[in-house]
């Protein structure tokens, strides 16, 4: 009897251990990698930070011996972070990996200066060449075919937000073109005592400008601004500025006092009709203001841009001389997977860059992202100016000043001339 | 040369600080000045390429290039702001100090209250006043509490402008300023009977007057045609900065007032001066050195101001923009190191205009002792 009981216990123990072992083998924590892994970003608040922390947590389950240092620098849509990063790179003290926008923010600076390591082997080993859309791969590849960073998400810039109930109340429809907006929507809303379009501080004005430019020029000519086929001194660019001036006339006058959230909130409150902002605004409406998609708030492509997806993407790269390169490579291999992107993007409020991610899962990705994903896979893709895809930092900095001057004096021909000079000086379209 | 061990010892003791100062202050000033003459930028530095020497191109771009209107707005803003800010602080500070000097009850309490804002960071001041100046909900709506219509002045986002002038007139204004200085010194020398100096200055004044009459400065220095002026939005910054720093000016004046012995006042009263006369002829002249120190301190704060306008206006509100903010953004957002260094050098020169006369006078007074 006694022995029998022992035997049973032993069997249970053995089976239990085997089961446990199977679990352990399935999880397969890698204990070989160790040391510090310094991840540099400007994600310090809200869903962005939550997403990053969730990624780090999952990563550490897989690599328990790696000590992750979250070196995020707060403030100013990455201005401060980029200042810190530049001085660290100049003094040859790069972090293990850092956040950078896909496109010219990466290529015209870090890649051109030879400060990044190609990651082609990682993309090929993980089968990512087929898992990432070609348009996105083009933005992170140099002229020699080397890939330099791993995208974690996709945002759309040319989105116009509104409240459907209010719009019905005013008896108006979503304008399809800027022409419609300026001739029909704007006067009707002003007559009703509503601000037709809400806009905030300088960078949101540049953000609005890129949507106006895309709507007036069309995808091809907009793209041409950056590859040199559309001249900055042309009549079309002048038209963009005159349209932009008319749009600003339809906007709130206290723009310099508002953040993008303030502008978005005016729309939610019914004080303003529309606002144009990237799709991080969906997260603001959903989580901060607790509105229901499609009833509490709704969206459309900004006027004249339906069929075009103006994108930006956050990516992570591997600098030359990265500390603990092995761990950095493990991190990059991890964040490029569909699993990691399904952890990160629902929290950050963005589309996964990896097309094998579980996008159709309505629990992870809300109604906005379901619709955005359809556009992402079917629309023409162009890059955002304000968010680093099409122009280097030097151009963007100067262009912010051009827009600030223009908002004050509304001189389209001067703004066109200044933008052209700036493009020439910073090597745009060459 | 070296007379005794004492001097050797003194030199040895001073050497570390001389070396550190020389390297970390004057060395870096020199390095910045050199960088401002190059086209140094982020891409070039990261690629390990040498920067090209471009002489004064950055400076001519700043003062005359079509892309650098922001810098010229900054210069105009900073001049108006500095003048108003110093004026507000001096007048308020002196008034408060004189009131507190009347041996009132609870003086320490008031002194602490008035001095307290200085303990705050400009960042805190900026955020708080940004809320207070909110055009919809801030102090604009105060009159509504008692049933009056609210104000519609838009404070720090106001786009109104007074005293518009063309940037091309700047050389003329500078010449007029120089003329004013020369006439002032001529009169002073004349009053002191240093006739040949006064005559010399008079001649220079005549020359400058002729230059202005024939519009020579504007033609000699052809600048870009641009409208500038006094942005009303600056009132918001002046009030916030004045709120923070006038308590400090008050403390300086109060110390000065305490240093004036009652004997002098009594003597003035005996001579028949009224209370106003005592201040006009005895107290204020004796406070002159305090005023000078206050102007220096306030002047260099206002010329270098950054945090207050950054928190109030964000990174690009040109109506309250200042050179310090422009320098930061040009250098670190635009990664144009050469251009950023040029802005920094112009700021240094402006501050030098305030500091150097002060140093000269203080050296002179020490010599006299």
Interface residues (C-beta under 8 A of the other chain):
Chain A: X76 X79 X80 X82 X83 X86 X89 X90 X108 X109 X110 X112 X113 X114 X115 X201 X202 X203 X253 X254 X255 X256 X257 X392 X393 X394 X396 X397 X398 X400 X401 X402 X404 X405 X408 X409 X414 X417 X418 X421 X422 X425
Chain B: X41 X42 X43 X45 X46 X47 X48 X66 X67 X69 X70 X130 X134 X135 X136 X154 X156 X157 X159 X227 X313 X314 X315 X316 X317 X318 X319 X329 X330 X332 X333 X334 X335 X336
